[in-house]
Amino acid sequence: AGIMSLCKLKELRSLKLLFTRLGDRPQISEGALTAMLFDIGSSSAGHGLEDFEISYNAGPPLVLLDGGNRFVQEVLGKHCRLKRLALSGVVGLGNAAFVGLTHACPSLACLSLFRPGSALTSAGLLEGLTALTGLAELSLAGVGDFMGTIQAATLCPLRRLEMSRYLRSSVQTDMRSTLRLLKACPSLDTVVLRAVFSAEQVESFMDRPDMLNLLKCSKLDEQTYITKLSRDGP
């Protein structure tokens, strides 16, 4: 019984799983998660979930076998009305599976991936994101390399972009060119950068008056900056 009893809730539209117990193995296996989501999707008159989140705050991550292809095609595909998907502590999602989200979840509007592993690269992001034409909000942490991810993200109609944990791959990146690239995305309004640029990089950039017409930037903490992109400047 336990978590599998969720399958009996035929009108279930939102499901958030948060795992916090320490241990030497994931608190739910891929098989159990797959079976549960498959049954929920099968018992809901073809509608399935609209909001699904799984987060591992403690213990080892859940590793998707086969690059996550079965998980996306056979499981998430049962939830064709899924609008929001958030995976944290779930690793092994590969390029082919990510591209498969286009067909499995065509209504996806909000996507969050927190350190899904090295199998998902900037090339996979580029191919998948450009096909998710309804995506409005995107949050990525440690996915691909920084500039490759930025380039992929600016090619879809996002309103909000959050990026975290890119300090290592952004150390040689010029903030001016990065922000010009972001500003060139006509739909993008808000960008949150967390552990992406060093405080020194940001403060040096903010000291330049000619940059003030590019964005309005607020410092939330030592590693987090939120920017509002101005559309009036050059």
Rosetta silent file (secondary structure, phi, psi, omega in degrees, C-alpha in Angstrom):
SEQUENCE: AGIMSLCKLKELRSLKLLFTRLGDRPQISEGALTAMLFDIGSSSAGHGLEDFEISYNAGPPLVLLDGGNRFVQEVLGKHCRLKRLALSGVVGLGNAAFVGLTHACPSLACLSLFRPGSALTSAGLLEGLTALTGLAELSLAGVGDFMGTIQAATLCPLRRLEMSRYLRSSVQTDMRSTLRLLKACPSLDTVVLRAVFSAEQVESFMDRPDMLNLLKCSKLDEQTYITKLSRDGP
SCORE:     score description
SCORE:     0.000 S_00000001
   1 L     0.000 -120.601  178.035    0.000    0.000    0.000 S_00000001
   2 H    62.462 -131.068 -175.166    1.613    3.241    1.120 S_00000001
   3 H   -62.817  -26.243 -179.007    2.486    5.561   -1.707 S_00000001
   4 H   -68.711  -17.184  178.452    0.918    3.232   -4.268 S_00000001
   5 H   -66.526  -14.939  176.542   -2.519    4.010   -2.790 S_00000001
   6 H   -61.335  -23.988 -179.504   -2.280    7.332   -4.653 S_00000001
   7 H   -62.637  -20.298 -177.974   -3.267    5.383   -7.766 S_00000001
   8 H   -80.117  -12.014 -179.131   -6.811    5.174   -6.377 S_00000001
   9 L   -85.268   90.851 -171.089   -7.266    8.942   -6.569 S_00000001
  10 L   -70.706  -20.034  179.145   -8.831    9.145  -10.002 S_00000001
  11 L  -100.463   14.170 -177.657   -9.200   12.940   -9.976 S_00000001
  12 L   -64.581  126.218 -179.407   -5.589   13.567   -8.931 S_00000001
  13 L  -119.433  -24.118 -178.790   -4.146   16.481  -10.898 S_00000001
  14 E  -129.970  130.938 -178.404   -1.162   17.620   -8.805 S_00000001
  15 E  -138.478  121.435  177.774    1.451   15.371   -7.171 S_00000001
  16 E  -125.134  120.016 -179.405    4.544   16.528   -5.272 S_00000001
  17 E  -110.609  120.048 -179.963    6.883   13.955   -3.728 S_00000001
  18 E  -120.378  119.517 -177.859    9.516   15.207   -1.270 S_00000001
  19 E  -110.161  126.973 -173.961   12.001   12.696    0.162 S_00000001
  20 L  -127.748   -1.316 -176.027   14.057   13.706    3.201 S_00000001
  21 L   -85.206  131.323  176.126   15.169   10.468    4.878 S_00000001
  22 L   -71.314  153.315  178.847   18.859    9.598    4.828 S_00000001
  23 L   173.140 -179.077 -177.977   19.890    6.129    3.699 S_00000001
  24 L  -101.553    6.986  177.460   22.035    4.158    1.282 S_00000001
  25 L  -147.286  155.608  178.598   19.373    3.747   -1.388 S_00000001
  26 L   -58.088  147.883 -177.064   16.670    5.929   -2.996 S_00000001
  27 L   -77.144  -11.528  170.816   13.445    6.050   -1.036 S_00000001
  28 L  -143.064  136.375 -179.154   11.474    5.024   -4.102 S_00000001
  29 L   -81.870  161.170  176.956   12.733    2.858   -6.938 S_00000001
  30 H   -61.602  -37.015  179.893   12.321    3.763  -10.585 S_00000001
  31 H   -61.941  -44.667  179.972   10.100    0.705  -10.954 S_00000001
  32 H   -67.148  -41.739  178.687    7.758    1.791   -8.167 S_00000001
  33 H   -63.897  -43.339  179.384    7.636    5.381   -9.405 S_00000001
  34 H   -61.021  -46.804 -179.103    7.003    4.212  -12.957 S_00000001
  35 H   -62.217  -42.893 -178.549    4.209    1.871  -11.892 S_00000001
  36 H   -63.862  -49.792 -178.272    2.535    4.535   -9.760 S_00000001
  37 H   -66.484  -35.440  178.328    2.609    7.257  -12.416 S_00000001
  38 H   -63.746  -45.508 -178.487    1.531    4.799  -15.119 S_00000001
  39 H   -67.359  -39.034  177.812   -1.473    3.673  -13.050 S_00000001
  40 H   -61.832  -43.863  179.677   -2.452    7.262  -12.182 S_00000001
  41 H   -66.644  -34.314 -177.653   -2.335    8.180  -15.861 S_00000001
  42 H   -76.617  -24.598 -174.670   -4.259    5.084  -16.890 S_00000001
  43 L   -99.347    8.998 -174.673   -7.043    5.576  -14.339 S_00000001
  44 L  -115.468   36.890  175.652   -7.791    9.222  -15.029 S_00000001
  45 L    55.897   33.771  175.644   -9.768    9.015  -18.260 S_00000001
  46 L    81.439    4.493 -177.244   -6.731    9.859  -20.342 S_00000001
  47 L   -94.849  -52.709  178.388   -6.037   13.182  -18.619 S_00000001
  48 L    74.222 -166.177 -177.950   -3.443   12.390  -15.963 S_00000001
  49 L   -74.063  152.845  171.420   -1.510   14.862  -13.862 S_00000001
  50 L  -108.428  -17.337 -177.006   -1.128   18.547  -14.676 S_00000001
  51 E  -143.566  118.847  178.539    1.587   19.188  -12.087 S_00000001
  52 E  -134.744  129.768  178.494    4.287   16.693  -11.040 S_00000001
  53 E  -137.419  134.730  172.586    7.299   17.316   -8.812 S_00000001
  54 E  -131.710  130.655 -175.210    9.766   14.918   -7.244 S_00000001
  55 E  -139.059  126.079  174.817   12.551   16.162   -4.986 S_00000001
  56 E  -102.622  108.511  178.369   15.265   14.288   -3.104 S_00000001
  57 L   -94.340   -8.292  179.945   16.579   16.473   -0.289 S_00000001
  58 L  -154.792  157.628  179.482   18.540   13.661    1.351 S_00000001
  59 L    80.187  177.232 -179.053   20.004   10.288    0.466 S_00000001
  60 L   -70.897  155.175 -179.146   21.214    9.056   -2.928 S_00000001
  61 L   -73.374  164.854  172.216   19.466   10.227   -6.096 S_00000001
  62 E   -86.806  123.334 -177.013   17.018    8.209   -8.126 S_00000001
  63 E  -100.116  121.531  176.992   18.798    6.957  -11.252 S_00000001
  64 L   -82.067  128.619  177.752   16.731    6.597  -14.415 S_00000001
  65 H   -81.959  162.130  175.818   17.719    3.589  -16.509 S_00000001
  66 H    57.509   33.957  178.067   17.900    3.648  -20.294 S_00000001
  67 H    64.376   13.905 -179.564   18.597    7.378  -20.317 S_00000001
  68 H    79.595    8.425 -176.772   15.101    8.015  -19.019 S_00000001
  69 H   -62.606  -46.716  179.688   13.498    7.039  -22.340 S_00000001
  70 H   -65.351  -41.008 -179.756   10.916    4.695  -20.832 S_00000001
  71 H   -58.572  -42.864 -178.693   10.161    7.135  -18.034 S_00000001
  72 H   -75.912  -50.801 -171.818    9.386    9.912  -20.521 S_00000001
  73 H   -72.527  -48.451 -172.838    7.693    7.963  -23.304 S_00000001
  74 H   -90.618  -26.862 -175.173    5.673    5.359  -21.424 S_00000001
  75 H  -100.190  -61.508  178.457    5.126    7.098  -18.081 S_00000001
  76 H   -64.412  -26.437  176.835    5.008   10.863  -18.611 S_00000001
  77 H   -62.227  -18.688  175.856    3.321   10.139  -21.919 S_00000001
  78 H   -78.126   -7.926 -176.961    0.308    9.009  -19.884 S_00000001
  79 L  -120.640   64.773 -171.460    0.014   12.584  -18.600 S_00000001
  80 L   -67.246  -14.708  177.944   -0.427   14.474  -21.848 S_00000001
  81 L   -97.660   12.711 -178.895   -1.900   17.495  -20.050 S_00000001
  82 L   -61.107  124.174 -178.874    1.132   17.930  -17.812 S_00000001
  83 L  -106.595  -26.985 -178.513    1.841   21.650  -17.507 S_00000001
  84 E  -133.038  129.339  178.837    4.510   21.678  -14.800 S_00000001
  85 E  -133.279  126.458  178.963    7.361   19.196  -14.304 S_00000001
  86 E  -132.849  120.441 -179.946   10.074   19.511  -11.634 S_00000001
  87 E  -121.842  119.123  177.964   12.796   16.887  -11.153 S_00000001
  88 E  -134.524  126.400 -175.464   15.394   17.276   -8.386 S_00000001
  89 L    80.721   17.845  176.226   17.601   14.411   -7.274 S_00000001
  90 E  -118.206  113.806 -174.862   16.620   12.428  -10.362 S_00000001
  91 E  -116.913  160.494  176.955   19.627   11.662  -12.567 S_00000001
  92 L   106.765   -2.257  178.756   20.197    9.839  -15.833 S_00000001
  93 L   -68.715  119.913 -176.833   17.896   11.837  -18.113 S_00000001
  94 L  -100.160  177.846 -177.554   19.575   11.797  -21.515 S_00000001
  95 H   -60.499  -45.681 -177.152   19.268   13.885  -24.654 S_00000001
  96 H   -63.308  -41.250  179.207   16.870   11.550  -26.460 S_00000001
  97 H   -66.019  -40.399 -179.996   14.514   11.365  -23.485 S_00000001
  98 H   -63.789  -43.435  177.102   14.551   15.131  -23.053 S_00000001
  99 H   -61.833  -33.171  179.348   13.695   15.671  -26.700 S_00000001
 100 H   -65.434  -16.982  176.840   10.918   13.110  -26.206 S_00000001
 101 H   -59.679  -28.814 -179.802    9.205   15.478  -23.746 S_00000001
 102 H   -56.587  -42.394 -178.389    7.952   17.379  -26.783 S_00000001
 103 H   -87.096  -35.747 -177.431    5.682   14.492  -27.729 S_00000001
 104 H   -72.581  -38.241 -174.814    5.014   13.135  -24.242 S_00000001
 105 L  -131.945   68.352 -174.918    4.087   16.486  -22.648 S_00000001
 106 L   -66.592  -16.009 -178.374    3.072   18.909  -25.415 S_00000001
 107 L   -95.110    7.468 -174.317    1.298   21.215  -22.918 S_00000001
 108 L   -60.453  124.565  179.989    4.375   21.753  -20.738 S_00000001
 109 L  -116.526  -20.787 -177.427    4.583   25.391  -19.600 S_00000001
 110 E  -138.761  125.112 -176.258    6.922   25.176  -16.606 S_00000001
 111 E  -133.659  133.148  178.092   10.025   22.954  -16.357 S_00000001
 112 E  -133.774  124.754  178.392   12.586   22.630  -13.571 S_00000001
 113 E  -127.889  120.282 -179.419   15.650   20.349  -13.679 S_00000001
 114 E  -111.746  106.905  176.870   18.117   20.287  -10.794 S_00000001
 115 L    46.939   65.888 -177.909   21.426   18.560  -11.594 S_00000001
 116 L   -79.556    1.178  179.875   20.028   15.719  -13.750 S_00000001
 117 L   104.491  171.112 -173.323   23.495   14.358  -14.562 S_00000001
 118 L   -80.535   -8.287 -178.525   25.921   14.613  -17.460 S_00000001
 119 L   -68.784  -24.975  176.618   23.814   12.611  -19.929 S_00000001
 120 L   -94.579  115.811 -175.787   21.777   15.729  -20.717 S_00000001
 121 L  -108.912  174.441  177.825   23.972   18.131  -22.653 S_00000001
 122 H   -62.132  -33.269  178.041   23.544   21.607  -24.102 S_00000001
 123 H   -64.597  -41.832  177.332   22.922   20.022  -27.519 S_00000001
 124 H   -66.056  -39.438  176.086   20.024   18.011  -26.112 S_00000001
 125 H   -60.378  -44.779 -178.126   18.649   21.094  -24.402 S_00000001
 126 H   -59.258  -47.284 -178.057   18.798   23.032  -27.653 S_00000001
 127 H   -67.326  -41.038 -177.006   16.876   20.402  -29.602 S_00000001
 128 H   -74.745  -44.577 -176.163   14.292   19.828  -26.902 S_00000001
 129 H   -65.964  -37.975 -179.083   13.660   23.401  -25.778 S_00000001
 130 L   -67.076  -18.832  178.863   13.131   24.774  -29.271 S_00000001
 131 L   -93.209  -14.288  178.027   10.356   22.221  -29.746 S_00000001
 132 L   -87.799   78.379 -169.277    8.587   23.047  -26.448 S_00000001
 133 L   -71.431  -16.139  179.919    6.747   25.985  -27.943 S_00000001
 134 L   -98.781    3.568 -176.079    4.462   26.550  -24.946 S_00000001
 135 L   -70.681  125.299 -178.416    7.225   26.694  -22.340 S_00000001
 136 L  -113.463  -28.682 -178.428    7.050   29.931  -20.328 S_00000001
 137 E  -130.831  132.466 -176.946    9.144   29.242  -17.220 S_00000001
 138 E  -137.022  129.663  176.459   12.428   27.328  -17.077 S_00000001
 139 E  -127.183  121.888 -177.553   14.695   26.571  -14.132 S_00000001
 140 E  -128.604  135.816  177.482   17.993   24.772  -14.707 S_00000001
 141 E  -132.259  114.295  177.770   20.722   23.870  -12.233 S_00000001
 142 L    63.801   37.716  178.527   23.955   22.306  -13.429 S_00000001
 143 L  -108.972  119.719  179.969   22.587   21.260  -16.817 S_00000001
 144 L    62.673 -164.143  175.977   25.071   21.367  -19.691 S_00000001
 145 L   -96.859  158.954 -169.465   27.587   24.211  -19.944 S_00000001
 146 H   -59.647  -55.837 -175.358   26.609   27.782  -19.191 S_00000001
 147 H   -67.014  -36.708  177.062   26.774   29.432  -22.626 S_00000001
 148 H   -62.766  -39.284  179.166   25.286   26.430  -24.398 S_00000001
 149 H   -69.225  -41.988  176.815   22.382   26.454  -21.968 S_00000001
 150 H   -58.548  -46.729 -178.805   21.865   30.209  -22.342 S_00000001
 151 H   -62.272  -40.028  178.523   21.778   29.894  -26.118 S_00000001
 152 H   -66.513  -43.501 -176.407   19.267   27.053  -25.949 S_00000001
 153 H   -65.252  -33.364 -176.821   17.034   28.875  -23.459 S_00000001
 154 L   -79.653   -1.447  178.959   16.840   32.064  -25.531 S_00000001
 155 L   -99.894    7.506  173.932   15.467   30.161  -28.515 S_00000001
 156 L  -124.367  159.942 -169.180   12.154   29.315  -26.826 S_00000001
 157 L   -79.417   58.422 -178.068    9.379   31.746  -25.792 S_00000001
 158 L   -75.330  147.276  167.589   10.279   31.992  -22.096 S_00000001
 159 L  -100.856  -31.377 -176.679    9.012   34.705  -19.777 S_00000001
 160 E  -136.499  133.450  178.603   11.148   33.635  -16.810 S_00000001
 161 E  -129.039  128.921  173.688   14.518   31.889  -16.680 S_00000001
 162 E  -119.973  132.741  178.351   16.327   30.687  -13.553 S_00000001
 163 E  -131.314  133.518 -177.424   19.860   29.318  -13.694 S_00000001
 164 E  -135.708  150.480  172.068   21.826   27.889  -10.763 S_00000001
 165 L    62.717   55.727  176.236   25.212   26.282  -10.134 S_00000001
 166 L  -125.069   17.836 -176.721   27.170   27.384  -13.194 S_00000001
 167 H   -55.067  -40.821 -175.424   30.118   29.073  -11.487 S_00000001
 168 H   -68.002  -40.686 -175.921   32.626   26.630  -12.927 S_00000001
 169 H   -91.609   -5.656 -179.934   31.537   26.920  -16.572 S_00000001
 170 H  -106.735    3.494 -172.446   30.765   30.669  -16.494 S_00000001
 171 L   -61.762  -31.084 -179.653   34.053   31.862  -15.018 S_00000001
 172 L   -99.799   11.350 -176.136   35.375   32.995  -18.409 S_00000001
 173 L   -87.136  137.552  177.129   32.028   34.342  -19.616 S_00000001
 174 L   -83.743  123.302 -177.134   31.562   38.027  -20.338 S_00000001
 175 H   -64.651  -35.798 -179.171   28.481   39.345  -18.543 S_00000001
 176 H   -60.159  -49.333 -179.172   27.848   42.030  -21.145 S_00000001
 177 H   -67.025  -34.455  178.459   27.554   39.538  -24.022 S_00000001
 178 H   -63.676  -46.260 -177.778   25.469   37.192  -21.875 S_00000001
 179 H   -71.126  -31.761  174.959   22.948   39.895  -21.001 S_00000001
 180 H   -65.679  -37.608  177.482   22.761   41.132  -24.580 S_00000001
 181 H   -65.047  -42.078  178.596   21.943   37.567  -25.615 S_00000001
 182 H   -65.759  -41.175 -179.287   19.225   37.374  -22.967 S_00000001
 183 H   -65.935  -26.304 -179.529   17.803   40.736  -23.952 S_00000001
 184 L   -71.363  -13.404  176.567   17.564   39.579  -27.571 S_00000001
 185 L   -82.539  108.024 -168.189   14.931   37.032  -26.506 S_00000001
 186 L   -65.003  -26.426 -176.807   11.765   39.118  -27.027 S_00000001
 187 L   -87.432  -18.621 -171.162    9.529   37.219  -24.609 S_00000001
 188 L   -74.752  126.912 -178.433   11.990   37.036  -21.696 S_00000001
 189 L  -112.999  -42.182 -173.264   11.193   39.376  -18.817 S_00000001
 190 E  -127.526  134.532  177.476   12.861   38.010  -15.679 S_00000001
 191 E  -128.333  127.861  175.900   16.167   36.202  -15.178 S_00000001
 192 E  -112.940  123.275 -179.623   17.333   34.784  -11.847 S_00000001
 193 E  -115.382  118.829 -177.037   21.022   33.856  -11.597 S_00000001
 194 E  -125.680  118.951 -176.917   22.062   31.834   -8.566 S_00000001
 195 L    54.814   47.087  178.472   25.681   30.753   -8.105 S_00000001
 196 L  -113.718  -55.959  176.260   26.380   31.662  -11.736 S_00000001
 197 L  -110.122  149.419  177.110   28.553   34.787  -11.578 S_00000001
 198 L   -72.340  159.316  177.552   30.818   35.768   -8.737 S_00000001
 199 H   -59.440  -36.175  179.945   29.970   38.827   -6.637 S_00000001
 200 H   -64.804  -41.598  178.544   33.060   40.518   -8.070 S_00000001
 201 H   -60.874  -46.588 -176.686   31.882   39.943  -11.653 S_00000001
 202 H   -67.473  -45.466 -177.719   28.449   41.367  -10.946 S_00000001
 203 H   -65.348  -36.717  176.688   29.633   44.378   -8.950 S_00000001
 204 H   -64.618  -40.100  178.859   32.180   45.267  -11.619 S_00000001
 205 H   -65.971  -43.195 -176.727   29.463   45.084  -14.239 S_00000001
 206 H   -68.181  -20.990  179.575   27.027   47.166  -12.200 S_00000001
 207 L   -75.037   -7.620 -177.639   29.598   49.936  -11.815 S_00000001
 208 L   -94.395  113.658 -177.114   29.383   50.669  -15.556 S_00000001
 209 H   -58.202  -32.639 -177.135   26.712   53.328  -16.295 S_00000001
 210 H   -68.902  -11.713  179.471   26.282   52.141  -19.878 S_00000001
 211 H   -88.322  -13.250 -175.029   24.966   48.836  -18.555 S_00000001
 212 L   -66.559  -23.415  178.014   22.037   50.350  -16.682 S_00000001
 213 L   -84.429   -1.459  176.303   19.975   50.495  -19.864 S_00000001
 214 L   -86.342  -36.480 -172.861   20.382   46.758  -20.314 S_00000001
 215 E  -164.744  162.565  168.036   18.716   45.624  -17.104 S_00000001
 216 E  -109.557  123.266 -172.082   17.580   46.340  -13.610 S_00000001
 217 E  -120.901  130.873  177.111   19.460   44.078  -11.233 S_00000001
 218 E  -120.657  137.014  179.684   18.688   43.338   -7.586 S_00000001
 219 E   -93.013  119.549 -179.310   20.940   41.412   -5.242 S_00000001
 220 E   -90.086  -39.556  174.003   19.021   38.866   -3.156 S_00000001
 221 E  -156.716 -168.831 -173.782   22.026   37.348   -1.374 S_00000001
 222 L   -62.643  -22.605 -176.740   25.759   36.805   -1.933 S_00000001
 223 L  -123.070    1.593 -173.339   25.171   34.450   -4.864 S_00000001
 224 E  -122.084  127.754  178.014   21.710   35.337   -6.170 S_00000001
 225 E  -130.984  137.879  175.991   20.758   38.168   -8.511 S_00000001
 226 E  -115.831  132.910 -176.522   17.422   38.824  -10.165 S_00000001
 227 E  -121.432  141.095  171.622   17.296   40.939  -13.290 S_00000001
 228 E  -108.478  118.112 -176.063   14.462   42.683  -15.080 S_00000001
 229 E   -78.236  123.776  177.664   15.321   43.100  -18.741 S_00000001
 230 L   -81.608  136.262  177.640   14.656   46.578  -20.062 S_00000001
 231 L  -103.055    6.010 -175.806   13.172   46.784  -23.559 S_00000001
 232 L   -98.171  -22.738 -177.919   13.704   50.527  -23.931 S_00000001
 233 L   -79.796  179.563 -178.847   17.484   50.677  -24.115 S_00000001
 234 L   -74.697    0.000    0.000   19.676   49.909  -27.152 S_00000001
